[in-house]
Amino acid sequence: MYTAIKGIYENGVLTFLEPVPDVYKSEVLVTFLSEKQPSSSPQDRVPGGLLRLDHLKGKTLSLPDDFNDPLDDLEDYM
């Protein structure tokens, strides 16, 4: 049987906001619902997202004329 209890985790301490049922011993599953605070410095930033494209700002990008043409390697599947 599963019982959910709301609580707050802060600075390594878990504080329950509801009374805990009378349980002698039980397995516990903890799920964190909120995300980490956003990092303030570029060194702490996780790679990815649109920010990684910043170095392309102001550059001209072009696609080849045959970009949307079917690929010869996939000819057997079409």
GROMACS elastic network, one bead per residue, 0.5 to 0.9 nm:
[ bonds ]
;  ai    aj funct       b0    kb
    3    21     6  0.85149   500
    5    16     6  0.70001   500
    5    17     6  0.74435   500
    5    18     6  0.62201   500
    5    19     6  0.78746   500
    5    20     6  0.71895   500
    6    15     6  0.87638   500
    6    16     6  0.60477   500
    6    17     6  0.55629   500
    6    18     6  0.62920   500
    7    14     6  0.67019   500
    7    15     6  0.53720   500
    7    18     6  0.73632   500
    8    13     6  0.80935   500
    8    14     6  0.57149   500
    8    15     6  0.52676   500
    8    16     6  0.64806   500
    8    17     6  0.73705   500
    9    12     6  0.66266   500
    9    13     6  0.55510   500
    9    15     6  0.63445   500
    9    16     6  0.87232   500
    9    32     6  0.83705   500
   10    13     6  0.53761   500
   10    14     6  0.65867   500
   10    15     6  0.82028   500
   11    14     6  0.85185   500
   16    19     6  0.71084   500
   16    20     6  0.76422   500
   20    23     6  0.80117   500
   23    26     6  0.68764   500
   32    35     6  0.78206   500
   34    37     6  0.89165   500
   35    38     6  0.84167   500
   36    39     6  0.84550   500
   37    40     6  0.89915   500
   38    45     6  0.81986   500
   39    42     6  0.76784   500
   39    43     6  0.86706   500
   39    44     6  0.57759   500
   39    45     6  0.60349   500
   39    46     6  0.87406   500
   40    43     6  0.86833   500
   40    44     6  0.72571   500
   40    45     6  0.78665   500
   41    44     6  0.55787   500
   41    45     6  0.67922   500
   42    45     6  0.51828   500
   42    46     6  0.86855   500
   43    46     6  0.83726   500
   45    48     6  0.88369   500
   46    49     6  0.87623   500
   47    51     6  0.84819   500
   47    52     6  0.71742   500
   48    51     6  0.70300   500
   48    52     6  0.60113   500
   49    52     6  0.62589   500
   49    53     6  0.81514   500
   50    53     6  0.55588   500
   50    54     6  0.74255   500
   51    54     6  0.54412   500
   51    55     6  0.86311   500
   52    55     6  0.71622   500
   52    56     6  0.87977   500
   53    56     6  0.55554   500
   53    57     6  0.72586   500
   54    57     6  0.54537   500
   55    58     6  0.85493   500
   55    59     6  0.86037   500
   56    59     6  0.54776   500
   56    60     6  0.82432   500
   56    61     6  0.86104   500
   57    60     6  0.86029   500
   63    66     6  0.83062   500
   63    67     6  0.65518   500
   64    67     6  0.53784   500
   64    68     6  0.89192   500
   65    68     6  0.78929   500
   65    69     6  0.86722   500
   66    69     6  0.52339   500
   66    70     6  0.86174   500
   67    70     6  0.85058   500
   68    71     6  0.87484   500
   70    73     6  0.87253   500
   70    74     6  0.75549   500
   70    75     6  0.77578   500
   71    74     6  0.55702   500
   71    75     6  0.68267   500
   72    75     6  0.52459   500
   72    76     6  0.85673   500
   73    76     6  0.75600   500
   73    77     6  0.89057   500
   74    77     6  0.55046   500
   74    78     6  0.67913   500
   75    78     6  0.54866   500
